[in-house]
């Protein structure tokens, strides 16, 4: 499922409410630093020179939509890949915040990111301007993170991601998808006691202001995956809630 316009919606997000989406990646294929087995956009498509919308095009499309006087909860950067890959991400966020203030001051600006570009100062600066930084960490071990997320940079480690996330001093939402299955003959399961112990340790290091845990909800590129039942998700959340973390469960 690919989004085929720079600005799309509003749509109802099960986690964010009435959301107007902004697409910064190509409109005809997925471009991401991860190749997650559960991604609703499918697998990455290698393209030599991907076409990205310009900062000017994004601003014009967003302003035209906001002039419709929409009732929005949030303006969300997500879509066909990793939005922070856009070379003008900081400028686009600055434009978006200005337009939000002008046309719908009650709406939040949110970014759903896989955390892989947090080594870039411009991306960190841009995210600090947003109301909601929703940042991914799908596993507490390198082995499971790589099996689930299939990072383009095969040397990426959980330790590196945790270090980058720590820059926000807990002022972000940690997002994790829990799933089970198999890919290329390897077992995928980030709900085992060992995997959960490693993930809980990461959570305690980061101490995010909010935690979103969710399950696969749409068709996935890897067909051999299964949805985690609600009772298991509640069991995963229970130790965090006991520590007074703000946990949202989406099933």
BELWOSUL-V328605 format. One record per run of one state. SS is the DSSP state (alpha for helix, beta for strand, coil for the rest). FROM is the first residue (numbers start at 1). TO is the last residue. If there is no record, write none. Layout:
# BELWOSUL-V328605
SS & FROM & TO
SS & FROM & TO
This chain:
# BELWOSUL-V328605
coil & 1 & 6
beta & 7 & 13
coil & 14 & 16
beta & 17 & 23
coil & 24 & 30
beta & 31 & 31
coil & 32 & 54
alpha & 55 & 66
coil & 67 & 73
beta & 74 & 78
coil & 79 & 80
beta & 81 & 81
coil & 82 & 82
alpha & 83 & 85
coil & 86 & 88
alpha & 89 & 103
coil & 104 & 107
beta & 108 & 113
coil & 114 & 120
alpha & 121 & 129
coil & 130 & 131
beta & 132 & 136
coil & 137 & 141
alpha & 142 & 149
coil & 150 & 157
alpha & 158 & 168
coil & 169 & 172
beta & 173 & 177
coil & 178 & 178
beta & 179 & 183
coil & 184 & 185
beta & 186 & 189
coil & 190 & 192
alpha & 193 & 206
coil & 207 & 209
beta & 210 & 214
coil & 215 & 224
beta & 225 & 227
coil & 228 & 229
alpha & 230 & 242
coil & 243 & 246
beta & 247 & 250
coil & 251 & 251
